[in-house]
Amino acid sequence: MPITKSCQQLVAEAMAQVTTYSVAEVQARMNDGHTQIVDIRDPRELERDGTVVGAYPAPRGMLEFWVDPGSPYHKPLFADESKEFILFCGAGWRSALAAKALQDMGMTNVAHIDGGYAAWVKQGAPTETLDAQKARRQPKA
């Protein structure tokens, strides 16, 4: 069966329908109390490359299940309507598709980062290792 729409066409359509922020725009929002950055990359990418400081890891393959309150995999974080969830991946393609999927589910408080983690790192925005993130998330004794 021939492919009738390329992955690039899907990404372009998603980009036209979702909110896209620059790295600078996201940095300006990071500590406003209403923004949750979400890393949708594969856990192996996080282990290898690190992540954005304060990002919540939500693998792309589980995202819709974690968002849906009717799913047995639901994560309550995603039910917080006071937050804007800003997704990122490696280059901004998967996150555009993911933001579109969440919009299709009814979320209006979702966006993504233009250029993804590559743009984040290139612009010198704050990152941390996965181990540092895990340590920071551990409850204080």
C-alpha positions as CSV (number, residue, x, y, z in Angstrom):
1,M,0.0,0.0,0.0
2,P,1.5,3.4,-1.0
3,I,2.0,6.1,1.6
4,T,-0.4,8.9,0.8
5,K,1.0,11.4,3.3
6,S,4.6,11.8,4.3
7,C,5.8,12.2,7.8
8,Q,6.9,15.7,6.9
9,Q,3.4,16.5,5.7
10,L,2.0,15.3,9.0
11,V,4.5,17.4,11.0
12,A,3.8,20.5,8.8
13,E,0.0,20.1,9.4
14,A,0.6,19.7,13.2
15,M,2.9,22.7,13.3
16,A,0.1,24.8,11.6
17,Q,-2.3,23.8,14.3
18,V,-0.4,23.9,17.6
19,T,1.2,26.6,19.6
20,T,5.0,26.7,19.1
21,Y,7.3,28.6,21.5
22,S,10.9,29.5,21.0
23,V,13.5,28.4,23.5
24,A,13.6,32.0,24.9
25,E,9.8,32.2,25.3
26,V,9.9,28.9,27.2
27,Q,12.7,30.1,29.4
28,A,10.7,33.2,30.3
29,R,7.8,31.0,31.4
30,M,9.8,28.3,33.3
31,N,9.3,29.6,36.8
32,D,5.8,31.2,36.5
33,G,4.1,28.4,38.4
34,H,1.8,27.7,35.4
35,T,4.2,26.0,33.0
36,Q,5.1,22.3,33.0
37,I,7.8,21.3,30.5
38,V,7.3,17.7,29.3
39,D,10.1,15.7,27.8
40,I,8.6,13.1,25.4
41,R,11.8,11.6,24.2
42,D,12.6,8.0,24.7
43,P,14.2,7.2,28.1
44,R,17.4,6.2,26.3
45,E,17.7,9.7,24.9
46,L,17.3,11.2,28.3
47,E,19.9,8.9,29.8
48,R,22.4,9.7,26.9
49,D,21.8,13.4,26.5
50,G,20.2,14.8,29.7
51,T,17.1,16.8,29.8
52,V,15.7,20.3,30.5
53,V,15.9,21.3,34.2
54,G,12.5,20.7,35.7
55,A,11.1,18.7,32.8
56,Y,8.6,15.9,33.5
57,P,9.5,12.8,31.5
58,A,6.6,11.3,29.6
59,P,7.7,8.9,26.8
60,R,5.9,9.6,23.5
61,G,4.5,6.1,23.4
62,M,2.6,6.6,26.7
63,L,1.6,10.2,26.5
64,E,-2.0,9.8,25.5
65,F,-2.5,7.1,28.1
66,W,-1.0,9.3,30.8
67,V,-3.2,12.2,29.8
68,D,-6.5,10.4,29.6
69,P,-8.2,10.3,33.1
70,G,-10.1,7.2,31.9
71,S,-6.9,5.3,31.3
72,P,-5.4,2.9,33.9
73,Y,-2.1,4.7,33.2
74,H,-3.3,8.2,33.9
75,K,-0.9,10.6,35.6
76,P,-2.8,13.2,37.7
77,L,-0.3,15.9,36.8
78,F,-1.9,16.1,33.4
79,A,-5.3,16.9,34.9
80,D,-4.1,20.2,36.2
81,E,-5.9,22.7,34.0
82,S,-4.0,25.6,35.6
83,K,-0.9,24.4,33.8
84,E,0.3,24.8,30.3
85,F,2.1,21.7,29.2
86,I,5.0,22.5,26.8
87,L,6.3,19.4,25.1
88,F,9.7,18.8,23.5
89,C,11.5,16.1,21.7
90,G,14.8,16.0,19.9
91,A,14.1,18.3,17.0
92,G,10.5,19.4,17.4
93,W,8.8,17.0,15.1
94,R,7.5,14.4,17.5
95,S,6.5,17.1,20.0
96,A,4.4,18.8,17.2
97,L,2.7,15.6,16.5
98,A,2.2,14.9,20.2
99,A,0.8,18.3,20.9
100,K,-1.6,17.9,18.0
101,A,-2.7,14.5,19.4
102,L,-3.4,16.0,22.8
103,Q,-5.3,18.8,21.2
104,D,-7.4,16.2,19.3
105,M,-8.1,14.7,22.8
106,G,-9.5,18.0,23.9
107,M,-6.5,19.6,25.7
108,T,-6.3,23.4,25.0
109,N,-3.3,24.0,27.4
110,V,-0.6,22.3,25.3
111,A,2.2,23.6,23.1
112,H,5.7,22.6,22.0
113,I,9.2,24.0,21.7
114,D,10.5,24.9,18.3
115,G,13.6,22.9,17.5
116,G,13.2,20.7,20.5
117,Y,16.1,19.7,22.8
118,A,18.7,20.4,20.1
119,A,17.7,24.0,19.9
120,W,17.5,24.2,23.8
121,V,21.1,22.9,24.1
122,K,22.4,25.0,21.2
123,Q,21.0,28.2,22.9
124,G,22.7,27.3,26.2
125,A,19.4,26.9,28.1
126,P,19.7,24.9,31.4
127,T,20.0,21.2,31.3
128,E,20.6,18.4,33.8
129,T,21.6,14.7,33.7
130,L,18.9,12.2,34.2
131,D,20.5,11.1,37.5
132,A,20.5,14.7,38.7
133,Q,16.8,15.0,37.8
134,K,16.0,11.7,39.6
135,A,17.9,12.9,42.7
136,R,16.1,16.3,42.7
137,R,12.7,14.5,42.5
138,Q,13.4,12.2,45.5
139,P,11.6,13.2,48.6
140,K,13.8,14.9,51.2
141,A,14.4,12.7,54.3
